[in-house]
Amino acid sequence: MLELHGIFHGHGSGPMRVEVLRDVNLKVEADEFLVILGFSGTGKTTLINLMAGLDRPSAGRVTFRGAEVTGPGPERAVVFQNYALMPWLSVAENIALAVKAVRPDLSRAERAARVERYVRLVGLTHAASRRPAELSGGMRQRVNLARALAMDPEMLLMDEPLSALDALTRARLADEIERIRAADAKTCVLVTNDVDEAILLADRIIVLRPDGTLSAPFAVDLPRPRDRTAMNTDPAFRDLRGRITGYLMECNPLSRGTDSGRRLPSVVPLHGRPAAADSTLPAAVTRAAASPNTDRYLEFSQVNKVYATPQGPLTVVENFDLRLRKGEFVSLIGHSGCGKSTVLTMAAGLNDISSGGIILDGREVAGPDPERAVVFQSPSLFPWLTARENVAVGVDRVYPGASRAERQEVVEYYLERVGLADAMDRPAAQMSNGMRQRVGIARAFALSPKLLLLDEPFGMLDSLTRWELQEVLMEVWESTGVTAICVTHDVDEAILLADRVVMMTNGPRATIGRILDIDLPRPRSRRTVMAQPGYYDLRQAVLDFLRDFEHGRQPQQTDRAGSAAMAAE
């Protein structure tokens, strides 16, 4: 149906020219679902734009049914990552606008019937009269999808349409795309960075390598319809997932931190000084620093969080009870809105505890303190400061007794460990999201905290950049042994990082539903973990828990053996 013949495409000229695509040859067969998988910046969007006729190649030809593509056409509809809906029009009116543009020959009644069909197909009949501002992100992307389908294209081109959505909404909409594709018999090309999403949807998967060339295709022979939880137990799925993951890691080796031999100076942070170091420190601080406590280093004791609302008190978190050993890494996982971040912000001292208590190394948590470092989803850097200066802001505060040279050693040590040795003097405003998050990680570790708190630290990044930063985080954590809690919605991330995975039920009144010990050997990497015999059993346990609590606080009634016992645990 569509062919790319010897495509080259780049930007700039002369010595400043950057080639994005190199000698790309590709055939898209009628009725197939092709997925193009690759890292950010490899040219995936450029490839989709060339297929759509929104851009012309520097060299080579794009043809559709044998005719050269010279511009956009109604036979090739595009669904972008951003919704681009008319905010003053309703759902139905947004779709009708597209139908009228490509099919002006239809009568008003025929146009209305087509709009109604596709509104129903994406499950938005109840919201047909709403405007985009009244819709969730997932609902807006459904409108985007319905608008493209209502144009009745022969081919649907999708450029990372789900990447801006939370994990649960993303999974549901991926299932919706598969259902619609089967019902409407469309040829589809999807660009994504998510391996599981690719396997769930594709007939073939092709990797766009960092050098702008295409890999040989990976055939996806799994039977349809595909259930993401059931697939986890399929040996063919595991094998394919492992081969694709391994290939991605080989063609774009993870940029892990470096160890240049630099060592930290013999300086101790304010909250880590021994009792005799500074008699002006509060007695509680000196006692905590000298505490031999290891097995109950961090304690959440019957913690509750209640908010006042116009309808009365709302209990968000109820009886959260957990103990962490010194140096332990715990992942906190659950559906959006289950109170994970609330627990984390209470541990950070950024959110008041309604009842119960949190004790860190023998001292009750009361207000923020540099002994508890937080890495948020957005690193919140000062954009006008360099990486070095952003990290130094915290270091200067927590090492008041160190010389300027010693403080700079601390800053540079951690920036090197997160792979920013060559970018220390680059302003944050000139960094990618991934680089900014590296600075945030370096800044947190540089505080030498007693407790590291990570609130979905990679949630704003594409899947493959997350892999890279997970490796960086593990490497630095293993060198420091700091006690850590990471809030995540990513099952693989939770297992990869943690000694234990703590699963939370849905709110309101969210609490701990199950705790899973992760007995996989360290040090870990994504590739070695996936090869462990028990890895997919651990993954299945978390997936089953999330499925049971997908629609509310109480688990769904299922016929899977042990599900009721698991939910009660």
Beta strands, then each sheet from edge to edge (+ up, - down):
strand 1: 2-11
strand 2: 18-28
strand 3: 33-37
strand 4: 59-64
strand 5: 67-68
strand 6: 76-79
strand 7: 155-159
strand 8: 187-192
strand 9: 204-207
strand 10: 218-219
strand 11: 298-309
strand 12: 312-324
strand 13: 329-333
strand 14: 355-360
strand 15: 363-364
strand 16: 372-375
strand 17: 451-455
strand 18: 483-488
strand 19: 500-504
strand 20: 512-517
sheet 1: 2+ 1- 4+ 5-
sheet 2: 6+ 7+ 8+ 3+ 9+ 10-
sheet 3: 12+ 11- 14+ 15-
sheet 4: 16+ 17+ 18+ 13+ 19+ 20-
end
